[in-house]
Amino acid sequence: MHPSEVLFQGKRQPLLLPACDHYAGSDRLMRKSMALQQELGPLFDITFDCEDGAEAGRETEHAQLVADLLNSEDNRFKRIGARLHDLSHPHVEQDVAIIVGQAAQQLAYVVLPKPNGIADVRQALEIINKHALAAGREALPVHVLIETHGALHDAYEIAALPQVECLSFGIMDFVSAHFGAIPAAAMRTPGQFTHPLVVRAKLEMVAAAHAHGKVASHNVTTEIKDSAVVANDAQRAAGEFGFTRMWSIHPDQIKPIIKAFTPRMSEVNEATHILQDAMAANWGPIAQHGRLHDRASYRYYWTVLQRAKLAGLALPESAAAIVNQPESV
């Protein structure tokens, strides 16, 4: 049996996505992002933005541009999604009709902003699925922004929806929704990691995502000139809050984010040694360096290797042999 079958015993494995989600909302920036993805490989996702990061007043032309770029040969890895308008916007169904209707097969996912709760997400799924199914695509993955009081309240229900693969925290809208009760300083570091209401929101969203095996994506860092700030935010998001993905809004943010979320080589080596011994013991308990390991910890170390592979880390030959085993038929 394949290691994943043994460790997860027929259950759905937790979803893993590239650690960086890069947003671009203009013709120039979208094309620049695609060129960078071709250069680096599918180590990061791109989200074409039709909402806050796009020009207002040209919604139809912009949606058509997004569809055209998705269908172009420059979408080499099929790891590009699109953020739609929110449900209250007059162009939301037009977004879906053009982008999903014309490029359903090329989309990695669509992003739903500003839902007020589970009812909004379900309504959006109906619209998305209507156009996706007409274009021959079933169960198009959906990423949901948790940036309203209602969405945070319903985060567990939203994460439980099979079509939802990622919950993403929208810090600026969330802080603004408190109408001054949370200071603007909580939109950035250090406040975003210390203000009690923001900390509570992040932890509840992350817990909801992991409870259902989904990806938790951290908000943007608005500092675009100092890569050390981006790296620090990414490290804190991953190490202290349990996020496994983070937004980028500038090309210079991509590499620091990927690096922060990539397992260190020492972790990869430890995981490799433990899993090698586990396989030799037919996945029974083992003792290594005076510590007991069994399938409960093997699942953790298996995920370490999967994350390292996804990030493009050059794995040792022994680690590559574990993660690249062919699955049983």
VOGU-3710 file (C-alpha; in Angstrom, 3 decimals, decimal comma):
1> mhpsevlfqg> 0,000/0,000/0,000  1,061/3,582/-0,656  2,170/5,433/2,510  -0,741/7,852/2,244  -3,202/4,946/2,199  -1,659/3,433/5,304  -1,422/6,694/7,219  -4,830/8,095/6,361  -6,673/4,758/6,129  -8,892/5,683/3,217
11> krqplllpac> -9,767/9,109/4,597  -9,249/12,252/2,577  -5,777/13,634/3,090  -5,437/17,258/4,189  -5,260/19,556/1,203  -1,912/21,101/0,355  -1,527/24,155/-1,868  1,501/26,251/-2,849  2,469/28,388/0,138  2,248/31,720/-1,691
21> dhyagsdrlm> -0,866/33,171/-3,316  0,192/36,159/-5,433  -2,519/38,727/-6,281  -2,423/40,841/-9,428  -5,192/43,086/-10,732  -3,964/44,970/-13,808  -3,070/43,836/-17,308  0,629/44,626/-16,794  0,882/42,987/-13,377  -1,054/39,889/-14,381
31> rksmalqqel> 1,224/39,304/-17,363  4,306/40,002/-15,244  3,114/37,465/-12,677  2,586/34,827/-15,339  6,095/35,395/-16,663  7,523/35,003/-13,164  5,562/31,799/-12,612  6,960/30,415/-15,855  10,464/31,303/-14,640  10,163/29,863/-11,104
41> gplfditfdc> 7,728/27,043/-11,833  4,445/26,301/-10,032  5,935/27,134/-6,630  3,303/29,839/-6,112  -0,262/30,431/-7,226  -1,508/33,567/-8,958  -4,902/35,098/-8,275  -6,185/37,485/-10,927  -8,150/40,118/-9,044  -11,495/41,429/-10,249
51> edgaeagret> -12,352/43,058/-6,911  -10,468/45,542/-4,711  -7,203/45,219/-6,629  -8,741/45,976/-10,038  -9,756/49,200/-11,753  -13,382/50,257/-11,192  -15,678/51,032/-14,119  -14,250/48,528/-16,605  -15,583/45,337/-15,050  -16,679/43,680/-18,296
61> ehaqlvadll> -13,410/44,348/-20,108  -11,395/43,220/-17,094  -13,294/39,939/-16,722  -12,741/39,243/-20,415  -9,021/39,955/-20,033  -8,847/37,501/-17,124  -10,581/34,809/-19,192  -8,269/35,442/-22,167  -5,125/35,206/-20,019  -6,356/32,031/-18,353
71> nsednrfkri> -6,929/30,481/-21,773  -3,551/31,606/-23,122  -0,515/29,377/-23,501  1,184/31,430/-20,771  -1,055/29,663/-18,209  1,420/26,810/-18,366  0,867/25,159/-14,986  -2,890/25,739/-14,536  -2,177/27,286/-11,108  -4,020/30,575/-11,610
81> garlhdlshp> -7,295/31,503/-9,959  -9,564/34,550/-9,995  -11,105/36,666/-7,241  -14,680/37,546/-8,118  -16,743/40,480/-6,933  -18,774/39,908/-3,785  -22,408/38,841/-3,964  -23,767/42,360/-3,451  -21,877/43,703/-6,469  -23,904/44,142/-9,687
91> hveqdvaiiv> -21,182/42,483/-11,785  -20,667/39,305/-9,778  -22,691/37,002/-12,028  -21,134/38,604/-15,087  -17,708/37,807/-13,614  -18,701/34,178/-13,280  -20,358/33,985/-16,701  -17,286/35,356/-18,459  -14,423/33,910/-16,412  -15,865/30,552/-15,387
101> gqaaqqlayv> -18,006/30,231/-18,490  -15,054/30,741/-20,836  -12,114/29,372/-18,808  -13,548/26,773/-16,432  -11,066/24,115/-17,507  -8,071/26,412/-17,002  -8,968/27,825/-13,585  -7,240/26,514/-10,481  -9,933/28,034/-8,246  -12,141/31,078/-7,733
111> vlpkpngiad> -12,039/33,324/-4,659  -15,223/34,561/-2,993  -14,777/37,848/-1,076  -16,867/39,354/1,718  -19,473/36,635/2,316  -21,605/37,441/5,341  -21,915/33,794/6,313  -22,638/30,274/5,150  -25,792/31,307/3,260  -23,801/33,669/1,032
121> vrqaleiink> -21,233/30,984/0,285  -23,937/28,501/-0,687  -25,590/31,085/-2,925  -22,270/31,850/-4,604  -21,616/28,146/-5,144  -24,928/27,823/-6,968  -23,936/30,618/-9,364  -20,413/29,266/-9,863  -21,562/25,677/-10,384  -24,247/26,679/-12,874
131> halaagreal> -21,671/28,207/-15,197  -18,923/25,682/-14,454  -21,130/22,687/-15,205  -22,290/24,303/-18,444  -18,608/24,589/-19,371  -17,904/20,950/-18,455  -16,196/21,505/-15,103  -17,431/19,819/-11,944  -16,578/20,923/-8,404  -14,444/23,937/-9,278
141> pvhvliethg> -12,445/24,674/-6,087  -13,506/27,757/-4,152  -11,465/29,856/-1,719  -13,462/31,887/0,788  -12,315/35,139/2,347  -13,099/35,354/6,044  -13,331/39,104/6,585  -16,790/39,728/8,045  -18,317/38,970/11,434  -20,767/36,537/9,865
151> alhdayeiaa> -18,152/34,596/7,930  -15,984/34,245/11,034  -19,009/33,019/12,992  -19,741/30,404/10,311  -16,118/29,487/9,537  -16,496/25,838/10,597  -19,581/25,366/8,411  -17,893/27,084/5,475  -14,768/24,949/5,798  -16,933/21,817/5,892
161> lpqveclsfg> -18,278/22,448/2,373  -16,556/19,913/0,078  -15,963/22,437/-2,705  -14,190/24,895/-0,399  -10,466/24,167/-0,274  -9,102/27,296/1,406  -10,119/29,876/4,011  -8,255/33,165/3,630  -8,149/35,910/6,248  -8,918/39,450/5,059
171> imdfvsahfg> -7,444/41,630/7,766  -8,204/45,091/6,381  -11,905/44,470/5,876  -12,094/42,653/9,215  -10,503/45,541/11,126  -12,616/48,091/9,244  -15,774/46,144/10,160  -15,167/47,139/13,792  -15,603/50,850/12,957  -12,675/52,099/14,986
181> aipaaamrtp> -12,924/49,659/17,897  -9,761/48,003/16,561  -7,018/50,531/15,722  -5,526/50,768/12,246  -2,218/49,568/13,710  -3,783/46,100/13,970  -3,709/45,848/10,171  0,068/45,456/10,270  2,828/44,040/12,439  3,119/43,884/15,386
191> gqfthplvvr> -0,540/44,699/16,063  -1,904/42,065/13,720  -0,249/39,390/15,858  -1,054/40,890/19,265  -4,462/42,594/19,220  -6,829/40,201/21,027  -9,730/40,496/18,578  -7,503/39,946/15,537  -5,636/37,082/17,211  -8,958/35,453/18,135
201> aklemvaaah> -10,244/35,781/14,567  -7,123/34,317/13,003  -6,980/31,393/15,417  -10,672/30,554/14,984  -10,398/30,644/11,197  -7,243/28,520/11,175  -8,804/26,002/13,561  -11,882/25,745/11,337  -9,765/25,163/8,241  -7,611/22,458/9,816
211> ahgkvashnv> -10,613/20,740/11,391  -11,812/19,945/7,871  -8,423/19,344/6,238  -8,481/22,636/4,351  -5,805/25,283/3,768  -5,574/28,412/5,946  -4,181/31,443/4,100  -2,768/34,502/5,871  -3,505/38,087/4,885  -1,268/40,496/2,996
221> tteikdsavv> 1,744/42,354/4,276  1,340/45,932/3,038  5,077/46,632/3,381  6,430/46,081/-0,138  9,937/47,574/0,142  11,359/45,678/3,124  11,506/41,941/2,496  12,535/41,346/6,124  9,087/42,517/7,265  7,430/40,103/4,846
231> andaqraage> 9,654/37,239/6,002  8,917/38,004/9,662  5,168/38,119/9,052  5,267/34,843/7,156  7,332/33,145/9,860  4,943/34,293/12,589  1,880/33,330/10,562  3,251/29,818/10,069  5,008/29,232/13,383  2,637/30,903/15,827
241> fgftrmwsih> -0,766/30,737/14,144  -0,745/27,590/11,998  -1,258/29,172/8,598  0,061/27,147/5,660  -0,300/29,772/2,928  -0,012/33,561/2,595  -0,914/36,320/0,186  1,625/38,280/-1,830  0,884/41,658/-3,406  4,330/42,359/-4,869
251> pdqikpiika> 6,717/40,050/-6,749  9,445/40,734/-4,185  7,247/39,154/-1,493  6,953/35,774/-3,200  10,327/34,219/-2,386  10,389/35,271/1,318  6,917/33,795/1,782  7,801/30,504/0,112  10,994/30,250/2,161  9,190/30,905/5,450
261> ftprmsevne> 6,625/28,158/4,812  9,102/25,587/3,475  10,304/22,944/5,963  13,964/23,273/6,893  16,354/20,619/5,601  16,883/19,390/9,170  13,134/18,725/9,384  13,200/16,955/6,024  16,082/14,737/7,124  14,380/13,887/10,412
271> athilqdama> 11,132/13,054/8,620  12,983/10,898/6,107  14,763/8,834/8,769  11,589/8,305/10,774  9,522/7,273/7,754  12,240/4,945/6,471  12,264/3,128/9,820  8,464/3,120/9,860  8,291/1,493/6,438  10,836/-1,122/7,509
281> anwgpiaqhg> 8,575/-1,877/10,497  5,496/-2,154/8,240  4,243/1,110/9,749  4,225/-0,266/13,273  5,625/1,700/16,243  9,343/2,456/16,302  11,799/4,051/18,714  14,293/6,579/17,398  16,729/8,549/19,538  14,825/7,456/22,616
291> rlhdrasyry> 11,454/8,661/21,342  8,423/6,593/20,407  6,781/7,098/17,018  3,701/5,494/15,506  1,186/6,301/12,772  -0,032/9,366/14,674  3,378/11,036/14,311  4,084/9,446/10,919  1,225/11,513/9,487  2,995/14,679/10,602
301> ywtvlqrakl> 6,326/13,683/9,076  4,666/12,553/5,846  3,159/16,042/5,552  6,594/17,609/6,102  7,918/15,803/3,034  4,854/16,688/0,977  5,212/20,385/1,828  8,912/20,302/0,988  8,189/18,713/-2,392  5,442/21,256/-3,152
311> aglalpesaa> 7,831/24,122/-2,385  10,365/22,776/-4,874  12,957/21,883/-2,243  15,696/19,628/-3,580  14,944/16,494/-1,581  17,619/13,951/-0,637  17,397/10,813/-2,740  16,029/8,812/0,189  13,269/11,381/0,819  12,375/11,576/-2,874
321> aivnqpesv> 12,045/7,795/-2,946  9,420/7,990/-0,193  7,260/10,791/-1,594  7,501/9,640/-5,210  6,347/6,072/-4,612  3,655/5,132/-7,121  0,214/4,775/-5,594  -1,371/1,351/-5,596  -3,976/0,647/-8,239
//
